[in-house]
Amino acid sequence: MRYFVQFSYFGTAYHGWQKQPNAITVQSVLEDAFSKLLSYNVQLTGAGRTDAGVHARQMFAHFDAEIIEDLKTLVFRLNAFVPHDIAVQSIRAVKDDAHARFDATARTYEYWLVQQKDPFLSEASHLVKYPLDLDKMNKAASILMRYDDFECFSKSNTDVRTYRCDLRTAIWEWQGSTLVFTITADRFLRNMVRAVVGTLLEIGLEKIDMEEIHTIIASKDRSRAGASVPAKGLYLTAVSYPQSLFN
């Protein structure tokens, strides 16, 4: 039987989602918990990767297992087993060919930024003390929506076949004292969101002209875009699937 597990994590203590030798990752911690509680080896396939230090409010993975009679009890036991910075919300049976990564139709990220020191957000957001032109940042974000090739924001030497992404949302909004950038697409390239945010911040700080976003995208050159912002402000907040996937 194939199952989808929904979970969340605060990523500061982890070297990202994907299992790595000699590093603590979210995947390795969860697989260890599942395997011990079910008494056989369980392998998880995630909806995507998150880099070291990135957080996830909603993440999914699929796994194959023998029929699990009481899913709610397993969720309860998992939450008692895993560390405080990982939480499992649900486990659902899905169709045998359902795939957490390839069947996802959209992903949404948020980037959190503060403009004054806040000890409660120091590990959860990026501090920018200088004034920002939010209007220019949002105009530049809307320009991104006209394009679908984002090679200039991609980490170098990746193994992707295409740099095309269907961008659906890109907007900055104040949420209380936190400035939040929300971006939604069918897929994202490695390091893409942090590079996009870094570029938009350079526009907001008036280090580069807003219209230069066109030249940066056309160049397909990572060195032309802004520096990547710190991982600690980045959150995967939603992954969408067709309802037909679930039994």
C-alpha positions as CSV (number, residue, x, y, z in Angstrom):
1,M,0.0,0.0,0.0
2,R,1.2,3.5,-0.8
3,Y,0.8,6.3,1.7
4,F,1.3,10.1,1.7
5,V,2.5,11.6,4.9
6,Q,2.1,15.4,5.6
7,F,4.5,17.0,8.0
8,S,6.3,20.2,8.9
9,Y,9.6,21.2,10.3
10,F,11.7,24.1,11.5
11,G,14.9,23.5,9.5
12,T,17.6,25.2,11.6
13,A,19.1,22.0,13.0
14,Y,19.0,20.1,9.7
15,H,21.1,19.9,6.5
16,G,18.0,20.2,4.4
17,W,15.4,17.5,3.6
18,Q,17.4,15.0,1.5
19,K,19.4,12.2,3.2
20,Q,23.1,12.8,3.1
21,P,26.1,10.9,4.5
22,N,27.5,12.2,7.8
23,A,24.7,14.9,8.1
24,I,21.4,15.1,10.0
25,T,18.5,15.7,7.6
26,V,14.7,15.7,8.0
27,Q,14.4,12.6,5.7
28,S,16.9,10.6,7.7
29,V,15.2,11.4,11.0
30,L,11.7,10.6,9.7
31,E,12.8,7.4,7.9
32,D,14.4,6.2,11.1
33,A,11.2,6.9,13.1
34,F,9.0,5.1,10.6
35,S,11.3,2.1,10.3
36,K,11.6,1.7,14.1
37,L,7.8,2.0,14.7
38,L,6.8,-0.3,11.8
39,S,9.7,-2.7,12.4
40,Y,10.9,-2.8,8.8
41,N,12.8,-0.4,6.5
42,V,10.7,2.5,5.2
43,Q,12.0,4.9,2.5
44,L,10.4,8.3,2.0
45,T,10.2,10.2,-1.4
46,G,9.7,13.9,-0.7
47,A,7.7,16.4,-2.7
48,G,11.0,18.2,-3.3
49,R,14.2,19.4,-1.6
50,T,14.7,22.1,0.9
51,D,18.3,23.3,1.5
52,A,20.0,23.4,4.9
53,G,18.3,25.7,7.3
54,V,15.1,26.1,5.2
55,H,11.7,25.4,7.0
56,A,8.5,23.7,5.8
57,R,5.1,24.5,7.1
58,Q,3.6,21.9,4.7
59,M,5.6,19.1,3.2
60,F,4.6,15.7,1.8
61,A,6.4,12.5,1.1
62,H,5.2,9.1,-0.1
63,F,6.2,5.6,1.1
64,D,5.2,2.0,0.6
65,A,4.3,-0.2,3.5
66,E,2.2,-3.1,4.6
67,I,-1.4,-2.1,5.3
68,I,-1.5,0.1,8.3
69,E,-4.8,-0.4,10.3
70,D,-4.7,2.6,12.6
71,L,-3.1,5.7,10.8
72,K,-4.1,8.1,13.6
73,T,-2.2,6.0,16.2
74,L,0.8,5.9,14.0
75,V,0.8,9.7,13.6
76,F,0.5,10.0,17.4
77,R,3.5,7.6,18.0
78,L,5.6,9.3,15.3
79,N,5.1,12.7,17.0
80,A,6.2,11.2,20.3
81,F,9.3,9.8,18.6
82,V,10.6,12.6,16.4
83,P,12.3,15.7,17.8
84,H,10.4,18.8,18.8
85,D,11.2,20.6,15.5
86,I,9.4,18.1,13.3
87,A,5.7,17.4,13.4
88,V,3.6,14.9,11.5
89,Q,0.0,16.1,10.6
90,S,-1.5,13.1,8.8
91,I,-1.0,9.9,6.8
92,R,-3.4,9.0,4.0
93,A,-3.6,6.1,1.7
94,V,-3.2,7.0,-2.0
95,K,-3.3,5.3,-5.4
96,D,-0.4,2.8,-6.0
97,D,1.2,5.1,-8.6
98,A,0.9,8.4,-6.7
99,H,4.1,10.3,-6.4
100,A,4.8,13.0,-3.9
101,R,7.2,14.9,-6.2
102,F,5.9,14.4,-9.8
103,D,2.2,14.6,-9.0
104,A,2.5,18.0,-7.2
105,T,0.7,20.7,-9.3
106,A,2.0,23.7,-7.4
107,R,4.3,24.7,-4.6
108,T,4.2,27.9,-2.5
109,Y,7.1,29.5,-0.6
110,E,7.2,32.5,1.7
111,Y,10.3,34.5,2.6
112,W,10.2,36.4,5.9
113,L,12.0,39.7,6.4
114,V,12.1,42.1,9.3
115,Q,13.3,45.7,9.4
116,Q,14.2,45.9,13.1
117,K,15.8,43.5,15.5
118,D,13.4,41.0,16.9
119,P,14.8,38.3,19.2
120,F,11.8,36.1,18.6
121,L,12.3,36.1,14.9
122,S,16.1,36.1,14.7
123,E,16.2,32.4,13.7
124,A,13.1,32.6,11.6
125,S,13.6,35.7,9.4
126,H,16.1,37.9,7.6
127,L,16.9,41.3,9.0
128,V,17.3,44.2,6.6
129,K,17.8,47.5,8.5
130,Y,17.9,49.9,5.5
131,P,14.7,51.4,4.0
132,L,13.1,49.5,1.1
133,D,11.0,50.7,-1.8
134,L,8.2,48.2,-1.5
135,D,6.4,49.6,-4.6
136,K,9.5,48.9,-6.8
137,M,9.9,45.5,-5.3
138,N,6.4,44.5,-6.2
139,K,6.6,46.0,-9.7
140,A,9.7,44.0,-10.3
141,A,8.0,40.9,-8.9
142,S,5.1,41.4,-11.3
143,I,7.7,41.6,-14.2
144,L,8.8,38.1,-13.2
145,M,5.4,36.8,-14.1
146,R,5.9,37.6,-17.8
147,Y,8.8,35.1,-18.0
148,D,9.1,31.3,-17.7
149,D,12.8,30.7,-18.1
150,F,14.6,31.4,-14.8
151,E,18.1,30.0,-15.4
152,C,19.6,33.2,-14.0
153,F,18.2,32.3,-10.5
154,S,19.3,28.7,-10.6
155,K,22.2,27.2,-8.7
156,S,25.0,26.3,-11.0
157,N,25.8,22.7,-12.0
158,T,22.3,21.3,-11.4
159,D,21.0,18.3,-13.2
160,V,17.7,19.8,-14.4
161,R,16.5,19.3,-18.0
162,T,14.7,22.6,-18.2
163,Y,14.8,26.0,-16.4
164,R,11.2,26.7,-17.2
165,C,8.7,27.3,-14.4
166,D,5.1,28.4,-14.5
167,L,5.1,31.3,-12.1
168,R,1.6,32.1,-10.7
169,T,2.1,34.4,-7.7
170,A,4.9,36.8,-6.7
171,I,4.1,39.5,-4.2
172,W,5.4,41.3,-1.1
173,E,3.0,42.1,1.7
174,W,3.3,43.3,5.3
175,Q,2.0,40.8,7.9
176,G,2.2,42.8,11.1
177,S,5.9,43.7,11.6
178,T,7.1,41.0,9.1
179,L,7.5,41.7,5.4
180,V,6.5,38.5,3.6
181,F,7.3,37.5,0.0
182,T,4.9,34.9,-1.4
183,I,5.8,33.0,-4.6
184,T,3.9,30.1,-6.2
185,A,4.8,28.0,-9.2
186,D,4.4,24.5,-10.6
187,R,8.1,23.9,-9.8
188,F,11.2,25.7,-8.5
189,L,14.9,25.5,-9.4
190,R,17.5,24.9,-6.8
191,N,18.2,28.1,-4.8
192,M,15.7,30.0,-7.1
193,V,13.5,31.6,-4.4
194,R,16.5,32.9,-2.4
195,A,18.1,34.3,-5.5
196,V,14.8,36.0,-6.6
197,V,14.4,37.5,-3.1
198,G,18.1,38.7,-3.2
199,T,17.5,40.4,-6.6
200,L,14.3,42.1,-5.5
201,L,16.0,43.4,-2.4
202,E,18.7,45.0,-4.4
203,I,15.9,46.8,-6.4
204,G,14.2,47.8,-3.1
205,L,17.5,49.1,-1.8
206,E,18.0,51.0,-5.1
207,K,21.2,49.2,-5.8
208,I,19.9,48.3,-9.3
209,D,17.2,49.8,-11.4
210,M,13.8,48.0,-11.5
211,E,13.9,47.6,-15.3
212,E,17.2,45.7,-15.1
213,I,15.2,42.6,-14.1
214,H,14.5,42.1,-17.8
215,T,18.3,42.1,-18.6
216,I,19.1,39.8,-15.7
217,I,16.5,37.2,-16.8
218,A,17.5,37.4,-20.5
219,S,21.2,36.9,-19.6
220,K,20.5,33.4,-18.1
221,D,23.6,34.2,-16.0
222,R,23.4,33.5,-12.2
223,S,26.2,36.0,-11.6
224,R,24.0,38.8,-12.9
225,A,21.2,38.2,-10.3
226,G,21.4,39.2,-6.7
227,A,23.1,37.3,-3.9
228,S,21.1,34.5,-2.3
229,V,19.4,35.6,1.0
230,P,19.9,33.5,4.1
231,A,18.0,30.2,4.3
232,K,16.5,30.9,7.8
233,G,13.9,33.2,6.3
234,L,12.5,30.7,3.7
235,Y,9.4,28.5,4.3
236,L,7.8,26.0,2.1
237,T,4.1,26.7,3.0
238,A,2.0,24.6,0.6
239,V,2.2,21.7,-1.9
240,S,-0.9,21.1,-4.0
241,Y,-2.1,17.7,-5.5
242,P,-5.1,16.6,-7.5
243,Q,-7.8,15.2,-5.2
244,S,-8.0,12.1,-7.4
245,L,-4.7,10.9,-6.0
246,F,-6.3,10.0,-2.6
247,N,-8.2,6.8,-2.0
